[in-house]
Amino acid sequence: MRRVMLAAWAAVAACGGGSGGDSTGTSPPPAPAPPAQATLTGWTGEREAWAQATITLTCADGSEAQAVSSREGRYTATVPAAGLPCLAQARKSDNASLWSAALAAGTVNVTTLSDALLARLLQQPTNGLFGDAGLARRLSAASVAEADVALRAALADVDLGTAASPLTTPIGTSADDPLVRANGRLLDHLSARGMTALTLVHALAYQRNAGALRMGLAEGDLGRMLALPTAVDRPGLLPDAVRSSPAQLSGTSAVPFLSTRDVTFRGSDGGRRWEPIGALLSTVTDYRGLLLGLSRQRLMISSDAGRTWAAVAGGPSGLGFAHFVKPEDGRLWVLTDAGPAYASADGLHWQSATPDEAVRDAQFYPWRHRAPPLRSVTNAGNGTVLSCLASACTSARIADWTEIWSIHAVQGSDEFLAHTGGGGGGERLAISSDGLTWRPIGSALIGPNDRALRTSTGRLLVSGPPVKPLVTDDEGATWQTLDITPHGDWQALGAASQLRRRVPSELELSTDGGQHWRMAPLTINGDVLLDVQRSPAGLALRQRGPGLLELSEDGGITWAPTSLGELGSFAWLGDRFAVIDAVNGLRTSRDGRTWTVMPRPEMPLFLPRNIAGDGRTWLWRFQDRPSGTSTSLLESRDQGRTWAAPELPDPAARSGGVFSCDGGLYLGVDRGLWLRVYPSGWRQVPLPVGAFAIGCERGLLLAETFPSDHDRHLASADRGLTWTPIGRPGTTQVFDGERWWSIGPTSMTLWP
């Protein structure tokens, strides 16, 4: 009506109307003023199940309004019309909540469907949302329509059965109402696939690929729905980068190999150039003109000097940790740590065999690697060695040594390498071709299980964990560590993977040939230092090393340092950030810039550890003793003004860890995991057998199994009701805001 009247008034003005051109002297009636208030009404949840829920409306101008749903689940509320659009939240007494969006006066339903739509619109799960004017300003008719289309595409196989909008279509009282039936079909579909509405909310928030989302929802594939890193166990060259050392040395004088946990490098040019190969081998040896290698699963063979590898047809498999042994009998043996042994006279045909004492001796004592007869050199004590060829043995002393720490057969030559740290001369090395005449070759620290190899150019290599490989080109006058990559310890894998360093402590990885780069999470001994805490409004705090906290106001695109100084830990408490340290105690902030110092709790010893909250309850963990062997918990239900000892679900929880995840507050103890529920109490979260909770990442609960199941990691999007294996065993799963990483001490994988 208002649009028609304005059009009529414009026509009059165009004909000369108004105060200057109306011959009659009359003026058109003024347009009616827009209403000052907007009335919103609708259904909440599954109607009667959401009776007496509190509906809170937070509008773009900062105004708020509240209402309580009736016994039937209907509510009515009034907000300033100028304040629209508004976020609408329905919260039950048990802290369960649903969200919706109000763009105009009229019907605004707050249901499972509207909650899923809002998760898609805001690109984040709704459990952790809080009323924020900034979020309300992101709502528009266009953004809501786009999210509605995405929701329908994802749920196409569920058949919503109605073209009506789940937000603004009035819902009737009948159970046959189209939207009521659609909501029920959705919940039934999720339940039949072992999922909940929480799972759908996470998927709509995070999975941008509509096809993957639809297929994952149809098949009940949580990993596909949530774009999670695939659960794998080091297949081939999956890692995009690996730490090149420590490395184990093997191979021949012409083609040496260095093997790490995640990649095997092939040497060329006398061990001066190294490149990764497409097989993960623990050791390589030559035998009767063949080049053979051992993987964790199979015996491998190469026909092109170690560039490519294939399994030996009919060869042993399921090897686990295994070793090549070349004893006096001339056969090649494969001995496994698990017990089975295999022998071959030609390297191609293998049989199970029982090793005799001579074979076992060859495994543990240094033998010259050439055709029989073999020379053995053993430590006879007091700085002397026993050198034996066939049955003839001769003893010899190594210079002025008083003891010998280790003796190594040098692969690729007839030499033996001896090492001592005794006699007052420090670490010393000596080398011999016959075990009788020894000459010193400098000083280097090597271990009893290290390996030595002489390349075809005369370069001498020594390697073995945990020391980096050592190399000398001048017969021991100087020894250097062998860095086989251009980035210190790290090596990019795959034709499209590249590495670069911005500063010594920051490493960037590209998986598309350098078109896009991502900074790898910082680690110390495999522990990830990049901790990020995010608010639903797009603010984020991250730690870049001890005592350095940075703030982002654009969702993590750009970062600026804060002036907070030294801190112990920081967290998002459900409606504000918190930082704690022993000097300043607890400080909180809603915008990441202005910080308020909160009152200190009364404690005989003030050593704060960490804090967590869900917007209604805060839990603060302290050390009871300077040694850190005991901790206590305090609880606040008034935003940190007062603190008291909480009622705990388990006596062991007094020393448990606390963290928040997806709007929930968790307490982890040795005996399990607990979730804070309301109005009071705790609910035990089911964990997989043998697993314990390790925290939260991207709104997902994470758990780990150790050590019985190879450090598997699992994720839950529904507060522990269902779990899905993710990532690489033995690594930490990290989400940097856009991509998942699997970070370990010797490898890092950037997932697509």
KOLPA-423582 format. One record per residue (C-alpha): x, y, z; residue in one letter. Coordinates in pm, whole numbers, plus 50000, padded with zeros to 5 digits. Layout:
BEGIN
XYZa...
This chain:
BEGIN
500005000050000m502805024050090r504545016949756r501285025049565v500805057849752m504395068449689l503965060849317a500795082149305a502535110749481w505435108749233a502935111348943a501335142349093v504725158649143a505695151248782a502585170148664c503535201448847g501915192849175g503175204049515g503315238149679s504445255949362g502265240749092g498855230849239d496235256249126s493805244649391t496345250749671g495745216549823t498495190649910s498325152749894p497975134750227p501345126450388p502605090850369a501965071450689p504995067850915a506505033050923p505685013351238p508135018451521a507844982351639q507924949251458a506044919351595t507614885051545l505864852051607t506444815451525g507114780351650w510134767851842t511774733851797g509464703951788e506674725551931r505524710552265e509034697052333a510224733152338w507594746852574a508854773652815q511984779752608a513534814452627t513614832452293i516224860052272t516324884051977l519544903651915t519184930151646c521564948251414a521254981051610d522284963851936g518784962052083s517514929952244e514134914952328a513024883152502q509954860952513a509004826752652v507344800352437s503904787352533s502994751552623r502404745252252e505834759152165g504674792152011r506184825852097y505494862652024t508004891152068a508354927751971t511554944851851v512304979751716p511524979251344a514624999851275a516714973351450g515994945851196l517474921751095p517784902051419c519234869051534l516704847051713a517784820851968q515554796052148a517194780952457r515774753852681k516564749353049s519074721752966d521094746752756n520004731552422a519464759152168s518224765951814l518784796751598w516954815651327s516964849151142a514324876751143a514474900050841l511024915650874a507944915651093a505794884551078g506524847451109t509984837051227v510244800051315n513124787551530v513434750851438t515964724351339t515624735450976l516154772251056s519134763051273d520704743750985a520014772550746l521704797550976l524774775051012a525104775650633r524634813250618l527194821350890l529544792650789q529934781151148q528094757351382p525334773151583t526104756551918n528804781951998g526914812751879l525974841152109f523754871652052g525904896951866d524844927651669a527714922751428g526414888351335l522904902351294a524204928051046r525454899550825r521854888650767l520134899550446s517414887450213a520084876849963a522234857750214s519204840050361v517964830350014a521404816849920e521594796050239a518064783250179d519044770949830v522144753749972a520064736950243l517564723649992r520344710649766a521954692150056a518644677250166l517364668549819a517504631249892d515554636650215v512664652750020d511544682350222l508204679350046g507464716550049t508554747549865a507844768950170a510624786950355s511404770450690p511984805050838l508894825250744t506124800450656t503414798550926p503194763451072i499814748851143g498804729351451t498274696951260s500884669451253a500324668650874d501624703850830d504224702750545p507004718550747l506294696251048v506534665550824r509714678650659a511354684550995n510414649451110g511704633150791r515024650950833l515484638751191l514494603251091d516954603750799h519814614651026l518944589351296s518854560651043a522454569050949r523744572251303g523804610351291m522094638751474t521024674151392a524354685851538l526144666151265t524104683150994l524774717451141v528534711551134h528384698350778a526384727950647l528794751650821a532034736550694y531514715850377q531484740150083r531304712449822n527564707249767a528044673749596g530224659749876a527764672750134l524794656349963r526574623049911m527924622750265g524474629450406l522874602650186a525494576450281e526074586450642g529734594150567d530744619050835l534234624150695g532854634550357r530134656050512m532604675550724l535564676150482a537684658550744l541234646050681p541034609850571t542134583450821a545274567850673v548394549650785d551294564050584r550404551150235p553274559850002g554054596449967l550954610850135l552804636650349p553434669250164d556634675050361a558864654050584v561774660350815r564754645850635s566714635450942s567444616651154p567924591050876a569124555150844q571814547650586l571904517650350s572484508649987g575654505449782t578694526549707s577144536549372a573584542249498v573254551249869p569874555250041f568724574850347l565444564050509s563294584050751t559974574750903r558024589550611d560294589850306v563324573050152t565914593749967f568114580849685r571614595049654g573514602549336s576824618949245d578574600549526g575984610849786g576064647949702r572544649849562r569424634049712w565834629749593e562784612149741p561624579849581i558134565349553g558644537549808a559114538650183l562024515150260l563754508950591s566904494550432t568384486250090v571064460749995t572634445649682d572754408049630y573954388549326r573454418849099g569994427049241l568974458049439l566554447849715l564734467949979g562514462050281l559284480650348s557044475150647r554884452350433q556854436650148r560234427050008l560884451049719m563124450149410i564364476949171s565484472048812s566534508348748d569164515149016a566644523449288g564514549249108r561344527849109t560404497249314w558014467749295a557214438649525a559184406549467v556744381549320a556044354749577g558344371949826g557684375150201p555044400250311s553714415050636g557274419650752l556974447751006g560444457051128f562964435350942a566664433550854h568844419350578f571574395350695v574424381050483k576054352550678p578854328450581e576484304150407d576184327750107g572414330850124r570544363550182l568334363350489w565434385250602v565014384350980l561934400551133t561514414151485d558264394451511a560124361251465g559604347551111p562744344650896a563204339450523y566204328950311a567074330349940s569994318649729a569234341849436d567184370849581g564114361449375l562904328849530h562284328649905w561404302550166q560654303350534s563724291750725a565064288151077t568244308551130p571124290551299d573704305651532e575894317351245a573034336951094v572204352951429r575864361851478d575914378651138a572964399851248q574654413851556f578384414651476y580184435251209p580954414850899w582594426050580r579914427350307h581434407450020r581404372149890a582574344650130p584874339650304p583764368550524l586004386850766r584564395151107s585944421051346v584774421051708t585554440352022n587954420452242a588044446452520g590694470352653n591114487652317g591824455852120t589934438751842v589774402751718l589964400351336s588934366651192c589044353650836l587544318950808a588934301251118s592104322151153a591874350051413c594384377051508t594144403451780s595254439451734a595234471851933r593834504351799i596464531251871a596384541252240d592714533352291w591794518052626t588264508752522e586174505052206i582594516752209w581424503251874s582594487151550i580784491151218h581194472950887a581394499950620v578954492450341q580264497249990g583834487850087s585944462050276d586474486150567e585564486450935f584934517951141l585684518651516a584564544751769h585794553052119t585294579852377g587804566252626g591514571152683g591264608252756g591134617952389g587394624052361g585294611052073e587594594351817r587224573051505l589574548551331a589204528951007i590754496250885s590584473750580s591594441850761d590904448351128g594614447551203l595984480751083t593994511251193w594364547851110r592624576751287p590014596451089i589084624651322g586424629251583s582644624851554a579854613351783l578204581851651i576074555351816g576374517451840p573504512151596n574664537251336d575604526250986r578574536250771a578824536850392l581634545450149r580384560049819t581974555149479s583594589749503t585284581849835g582804601250052r582264584850392l578774586750540l577664577250893v574054578551004s571544566751262g568874581251493p568814604351676p571834621551519v571734637051173k573804619450907p577514628350915l579794631250612v583504635850548t585224641850216d588744644250361d589114611550555e587934626050883g589934658550892a586504675350904t583014661150965w579784678850876q576104671450922t574424661550598l571494684250510d569894668450206i567174694950162t567234732350089p565054739550394h567094726250680g565334695450810d562294696650579w561794681850233q558764687150006a557254655749852l555394651949525g555834670449199a553444698649300a554684703549659s557074731849740q558554746150059l559954780250146r560984798950461r559854834250540r561984836150853v563954808151022p561004798551244s558244800550979e557874774550705l555354777550422e554024748850211l552424748849868s550684718149725t549904733249383d553324741849247g553644774949429g550344791149325q549064792249684h551044790750006w550044782450364r552124787950674m552714755450859a551734754651227p554754760751451l555984730551643t558564722151907i559424685051919n556164677751742g553994698351981d551934724051790v552294759551920l549724775851694l546734778251926d543794798051785v540664808251976q537784822251767r534584840951841s531514835251622p531654872151522a534944867251335g537404878251602l540324855051672a543334853251902l546334831651827r549614823751998q552764826651789r555274813152035g555534818452412p554254852252530g553184865152186l549454869052125l548014882351798e544494895151717l542534891551394s539354911151325e538664896350982d538324859351060g542044851551046g543034868050717i545284894250878t546874894951223w548284922151449a550214918251776p548534926952105t550124944752400s549114918752657l552694907952731g553484874852901e550514851852949l549864816853071g546964806552848s543954821252672f540464809152579a537084818152434w534534815652717l531354814752508g530764852352504d534224868052558r537954861252545f540034854552856a543784854752920v545374843353246i548834845753398d550344844853745a551034882453754v547834898353624n545434870153703g542374869253477l541614895053207r538574893752976t537554911452657s534664910352411r536514927952127d540104916052181g541314951852233r539844964352559t540624941752855w539094941053203t541024927753503v538774904353702m538914898854081p541334872254196r539924842254381p541124837054736e543804810354714m546884803454929p548914796654613l548064815154292f549404794654000l546744794753725p546864767553457r543944772553217n540344784353198i537284774352993a533644784752971g530374780352779d528864814852834g527084804653154r529774787053359t533524793053381w535964767353515l539464778053624w542194752553694r545074760053934f548174742754061q548064733354427d551824730054451r554744747054275p555774713054141s552534710953942g551764676054073t548294685954196s545574709054065t542244723154182s539164737054007l537094768054081l533754776453922e532064809653847s528454814053736r528484852153735d531124860153468q534064858753705g532824881153987r532774853054244t534354818354255w533574786554447a534504749754443a532284731654188p530304699954237e532264674154041l531004641953879p534094621953976d536604626354261p539414624054005a537984654353825a539604677154081r542844673653887s541264670353543g541664692753241g538994717353126v538184729552776f535234742752576s534074730052239c531144739152015d529364757552293g529904730152553g532094729952865l534074697852917y535994682153201l538474654953111g539784629653364v541624596753345d538324578453375r536514596853097g535024629352973l532154649653118w529924677052968l528364704753178r524564702753158v521874725353300y520254735053528p523014716653717s525214686153688g527374667653437w526744641853163r529384615753084q530454616652720v530854582152560p534384576252431l535574548152202p537184518652380v540784526652466g540424563652378a540824595152581f539764630752495a542494654552383i540554686652310g538674705352042c539434716151686e537074733851445r534134727351678g534804689751684l535644668851989l538934650551934l540014618252099a543104596352068e543784559452122t547164551452273f549164530352242p547194499152154s545774512251827d548694531451675h547754565951804d544534568151605r542664601051616h538874603451617l536454632551580a532884637851697s530454664351571a527654655251811d529264657952155r530534622352164g527514603052042l529354591351728t533064590851639w534944589951308t538664581751257p540604610551099i544124620450998g547414602151027r548274581051332p550974596051551g550304631851438t548374661651576t545314672351376q545194710351339v542744732951154f544304766451059d541054783850969g540794770250614e542654737050587r543444706950803w547024697150884w548414664851028s551564675851210i554114651251349g557734652751462p558934641351119t556114649550878s553344673950793m550384668150565t548244696450427l544854681650340w542794693150039p
